[in-house]
């Protein structure tokens, strides 16, 4: 295969139908995800799962709304996307080996990370609200002092849960390094 054939432009010329189908599928998945969320939000209010006024929402309402929204998105959008991904992968594997070698896919791409911290913080806040007995209390009644105090408490929990093992590991590593000749 020549260098010119490994160009993405030539790939698009040869497989324009598959590229157009992929673009259509991505567009439909995005539009579908938006519509599923709108449908779910409307039904959540009309069914009484959550109050219509945001000021009356409790942590229980918030968590159940998030979990059910994720469930419906995965069921109605995620499953078809997974099936389409399997079909696309099978199509890609059926291409001749020399053609696939010309288009680099894969390899590890490292990201900056840090996306899980906010989720862990939210979960810790939910636990704090539950432990404090404010699970079914409207969020609008939370005072600034309560929220700030909760944040400080969560940060202290994080230091205890993660800081102590890190300190032990760091101390062990430093002592081991100091003993080396």
N, C-alpha and C positions, 0 to 999 in steps of 0.2 A: 504494500500500500504506500503510495507516494505521500509526501508531506502535505500536498494540496488536498488529498482525500481525507486527511485527518482533521481538516478544518471543520469547525462547527457549521459553517455556512453550507458546506457540501452535505453534511449530515442532514441539515434542515431541508435542503433541496430534495434529497432522496427520501426522507421520511416526513414530508410536510403534513401528511394526513394524521400521522401519530402525534406530531407536535400540535396540530390544530385540535385534535381530540383531547390532548392533555390540557391545553389552555381552556377549552370549553369545560372540562371536568373541574379544573381549579376554580373557575368562575362560578359554576353551579354549586360547588361545595361551599364557597364563601357566601353566596346568596342564600343557599339553604340553611347555613348556620345562623345567619341573621334572622331569617324567617322562623326557624325553630325557636330561637330565643324570644322573639316577639310573641309567638304563640304561647310559649310556656309562661312568660311574664303575665300575659293577659289571663290565662287560665288559673295561674296561682292566685291572682287577686279575686277573680270571680268565684273560685271554689272556696275561698276563705282560708287558704293555706297561709297567706300573709295578709296583713292589713293593707288597705289601699293608701294609707297615709304613712310616709316613711318615718315620721316622728313616733309612730306607735310600734315600729318593729322592735322585736326583742332579739337577743343573740340566738335564741332557738329558731326564730323566723329566718334570720340571716343565714345560719348554717344549713337549715333544711332547704332554703331556696337555692343556695349554691350547690348543694349535693344533688338535688333533683334536677337542676339545670344541667349540671355536668352529665348526669345519667342520661337525660333525654338527648343531649348533643351527641354523646358517644353512641347511643342506640340508633338515632336517626341519621346522623352524619358520619360518625366515626367508623361504624361498621361498613357502610358503602365505600368509604375512602380506603379502608383496609383491603376490601375485596378488589377495588380498582388498583391498588398498589401491587397486589399479588399478580393480577393480570398484566400490569405494565412490566413487572419484573420477569414474568414468563416470556413476554414479547422480547425484552432486552436479551434474555438468555438464548433466544432462538436466532438472534442475529449471528452472522458468521464471526468466528473468533477473531480473525484479523481486523474486521471492522470494529468490533468492540474494543480491541486493544488500542485503537487509534484515538479513542475518546476517554480521557482519564476520569473515571468516577471512583469514588471511595477515597481511601486514605483518611487519616485522622485529621480532623480540623479541631483545633483547640479553641475553646471559648474562654472568655474572662470569668465566667461562672458568677456565682452570687445570687442566682435566681431563687434558690431555695430558702434564703434567709427570711424573706418577707412571709413566705408560707409558714415557716416554723414560728415566726413571731405572731402571726395571726392565730395559729393553733394554741400557742402559749396564752394569748390574750383570751381566747375562748375558755381555756381551762381556768384561768384566773377569775373570769366572770362567773363561771359555774361554781367554783369553790366559794366565792363570795356570796352566793345565793342570789345573784342578779340575772340569772339565765332568762327568766320570763318577765323581766322588767324592761319597759320601753327604753331604747338606747338614748332617746331624747332627754331622759331624766338623768343621764350620767353627767356628773359635774366635771369640770376641768381638773380639779384636784384628784378625783377618782381616776381619771384616765392617766394623768401624769404619774400618780402613785403606782398605778398598774404597770406602766412602762418601766419605771425604775425597778419595781419588783421583778419584772420579767428579765430585765438586764442582769440583775443580781442572780436570778436562777440560771441564766445563761453562763455567767462567770463561774458559778459553782459547778454546773453540769459539765461544761467544756473546759473551763480554766484549770480545775484541779488535775484532771488527767493530762492536760497539756503541760502543766507545771511539773508533774511527776516525770513525764517523758523527757522534757527538756533537761531536768536535773539529772536524770539517768544518763542522757546523751553527753552532757557536759562532763560528768564524772568519768564516763568511759573515755572520752577524748583526752581528759587531763592525765589519765593513767597511761596513755600510749607514750612510748619513748620518743 
